[in-house]
Amino acid sequence: MSEEQNQQVPKMLHLSNTPTAFTDGINIACRIDGCVLLQFISDTPSVAIENFRTIMNRDNAIQLIDNLAKSLNYYPMPDATPPAEPSPAKKKGSAKA
């Protein structure tokens, strides 16, 4: 079977007994190995509760963002370009004779 044919075969989704929880926020951490940590959090009056934590590679994280944006029909625009870094100060009296 070719790679193209293999990609067309639908996979069955096995539903687990993982409970569904409302999420108030997400913590995101980009790791030095290129993976992304997502931590889903619910707030209560006395404590924040971690509902779920997952790690995915960068490509899957980008695909998640694309799918979420398409589902919500929301495509955020990047903020204005940040100001340029100041150039290093020139040292006075550094000319060699």
N, C-alpha and C positions, 0 to 999 in steps of 0.2 A: 504494500500500500504506500503510495507517495505521501510526502509530507502535506501536500495540499488536501488530499483526500482524508488524511488523518485529522486535519483541523476541522473538517466539515462534519465529522461524526459528533452528534450532541452527547454531552455527558449527563448522566443522571445526577440530580442533586439529592444527596442524602440529608434529610432534615434531622437534626439532633434534638435533644431535649434542652438546648440552651434557652434560658428564659429571655424574653424580650423586655428591655428596660428603657425608660425614657432617659435621654441624655441631655444634660444642660450645657455641656462643654466638652471640648476636645483639647488635650495637650499633644503637641507635636514636637518631636525631637528628631533632627537629622543626624544620623550617626556618621562617624568618619569612614565606615566601610561602605557608605552609599545607601544603606538601608534607612527606612523611615519608621520610627516608633509612633504609633497612635494610641492614645490612652483616653477612653471615653469615661466621663465623669458625670455623676448626678449630685446635685446639691440638696442637702436637708438643712433644717434650721441649726443643727448642732455640728454636722460633719459633712465633708465631701466624700462620696463613695465612688470607688473605681468600679465601673460596670464591666469593662472589657479592655483588654490590652492586646495589641497585635503589632507585628513587625512585617514590613513588606519591602521589596526592592524598589528602587527609584522608578523603574518603568511601570510597575503595577500601581504605585502611588500616583503617577501622572495619569494613568488610565482611570483610576478612581476619581480624580479631579475632573477629568473630561466627562465621564459618565454622569457625575453629580451635576456639573454645569448644564449638560444637555437636558437632564431630567427636570431641573428647576428653571430652564431657559434663563439662566443668569450667568453672565460672563464678565467677571470683574475686570476692571482696567487697572494696570499698575499705577502706583502713585507717581507724581511728577518725579523727574530724574533727580537724584540726590545731588547736593552741591559737590563740586569738584574738590578733591583733597588739596589742601594748600601745599604749594611747593616748598621743599626744604629751604630754610633760611640760609643765605650765603654767609659764610664765615668772613669776618673782617680781618684783614692783616694776614691772610693765609698765603700770600704770594711768596714764592721762594726766590731768593736773590742768587 
